[in-house]
């Protein structure tokens, strides 16, 4: 993941902005993945890395990543190449990335996200997989966020 240099300022012993490398808890096998910005926080998404593994069931799966705020959807990425059985697919989202829909050599996709995407409390990053099978699973997923505590 790209590392972002940042100066941390504090007020009342609370960081106003800090870099947070967030390991995303793996959802149960056969279920999609979602990240919700907790109450009292604001995030700027620097990058998102996802690893998705499929089981032996024959089905074309398609990954759809949606970032929604309380005001509505602000970003949507649909992985156009089908993810087939027995495959591991890596997806990376970050500002200024070249868009690669699919690479045969390492099954990787990348896509740019808006540069200053601020996610207010209650915003959701949702990763859905159409035709997800009972043995499909996410693992090793992580996000790099600029986190700001805003609650009083």
C-alpha positions in Angstrom: 0.0 0.0 0.0 1.2 3.5 -0.6 2.5 5.3 2.5 1.3 8.8 3.0 3.5 11.3 5.0 1.4 13.4 7.3 1.9 15.7 10.3 -0.1 14.7 13.3 -1.6 17.7 15.3 -3.3 17.3 18.6 -5.8 19.3 20.5 -6.9 18.3 24.0 -4.7 15.2 23.7 -6.6 13.9 20.7 -5.1 13.4 17.3 -6.8 15.6 14.7 -5.6 13.5 11.9 -3.6 10.2 12.0 -2.7 7.5 9.5 -4.6 4.3 10.3 -3.6 1.0 8.6 -6.8 -1.0 9.2 -6.9 -4.7 8.9 -10.4 -5.5 7.8 -11.9 -8.4 9.8 -12.6 -11.3 7.4 -16.4 -11.9 7.0 -17.7 -15.4 7.4 -17.1 -17.7 4.4 -19.7 -17.1 1.7 -20.6 -13.6 2.8 -19.8 -10.2 1.4 -17.6 -7.6 3.1 -18.6 -4.1 4.5 -16.8 -1.4 6.4 -18.8 1.3 8.2 -17.2 4.6 9.4 -18.0 4.6 13.2 -19.8 7.3 15.0 -17.6 10.2 16.0 -15.1 9.7 13.2 -14.3 11.0 9.7 -12.1 9.0 7.3 -10.2 9.9 4.1 -9.6 6.7 2.2 -6.0 6.5 1.0 -6.1 2.9 -0.3 -8.1 -0.3 -0.1 -6.7 -3.8 -0.8 -8.9 -6.8 -1.1 -8.1 -10.5 -1.6 -10.9 -12.8 -2.7 -10.6 -16.6 -3.0 -13.2 -18.8 -4.7 -14.1 -22.4 -4.0 -14.4 -25.2 -6.6 -18.1 -24.5 -7.4 -18.4 -23.5 -11.1 -19.9 -20.0 -11.3 -18.9 -16.7 -12.7 -18.6 -14.2 -9.9 -18.4 -10.4 -10.3 -17.2 -8.0 -7.6 -18.9 -4.7 -7.1 -17.4 -2.1 -4.7 -19.7 0.7 -3.6 -18.8 3.6 -1.4 -21.9 5.3 0.0 -22.3 8.3 2.4 -25.5 9.3 4.1 -26.1 11.6 1.1 -25.8 8.8 -1.4 -23.4 6.7 -3.5 -20.1 8.5 -4.3 -18.1 5.7 -5.9 -18.9 2.4 -7.7 -16.4 0.0 -9.3 -17.5 -3.2 -11.0 -14.9 -5.8 -11.8 -15.8 -6.7 -15.4 -13.8 -9.9 -15.7 -15.5 -12.9 -14.2 -13.9 -14.5 -11.2 -14.1 -18.2 -11.7 -13.8 -21.3 -9.5 -10.4 -22.0 -7.8 -9.1 -18.5 -8.3 -7.6 -15.8 -6.1 -8.3 -12.2 -7.1 -6.6 -9.1 -5.8 -8.3 -5.7 -6.0 -6.5 -2.4 -5.2 -8.2 1.0 -5.0 -6.2 4.2 -4.5 -6.0 7.7 -6.0 -4.0 8.2 -9.2 -3.8 4.4 -10.0 -4.0 3.4 -13.6 -7.1 1.3 -14.2 -6.4 -2.4 -14.9 -9.5 -4.5 -15.2 -7.7 -7.9 -15.2 -4.2 -9.3 -15.5 -3.9 -12.9 -16.6 -0.5 -13.2 -14.8 -1.6 -12.4 -11.3 -5.4 -11.9 -11.5 -5.1 -8.3 -10.3 -7.4 -5.3 -10.8 -6.7 -1.7 -9.8 -8.8 1.3 -10.1 -8.5 5.0 -9.1 -10.7 6.5 -6.4 -11.5 10.2 -6.0 -8.4 12.0 -4.6 -10.0 13.7 -1.6 -12.8 11.3 -0.8 -13.9 12.1 2.8 -16.2 9.6 4.5 -18.4 10.9 7.3 -19.6 8.8 10.1 -22.1 6.2 8.9 -20.6 6.0 5.4 -20.2 2.4 4.1 -17.7 0.7 1.9 -19.6 -2.3 0.6 -18.0 -5.1 -1.4 -20.6 -7.4 -3.0 -19.9 -10.5 -5.1 -22.6 -11.7 -7.4 -23.0 -15.4 -7.5 -20.9 -15.8 -4.3 -20.6 -19.4 -3.4 -20.7 -21.1 0.1 -16.9 -21.7 0.1 -15.8 -18.3 -1.3 -14.0 -16.0 1.2 -12.1 -12.8 1.7 -8.7 -12.8 3.5 -5.9 -10.4 4.1 -8.0 -7.3 3.3 -6.8 -3.9 4.6 -7.4 -0.2 4.2 -5.2 2.8 4.7 -7.2 5.7 6.2 -6.6 9.1 7.4 -8.7 9.1 10.6 -10.1 12.1 12.4 -11.9 12.0 15.7 -14.8 14.5 15.5 -17.1 13.7 18.4 -17.2 15.9 21.4 
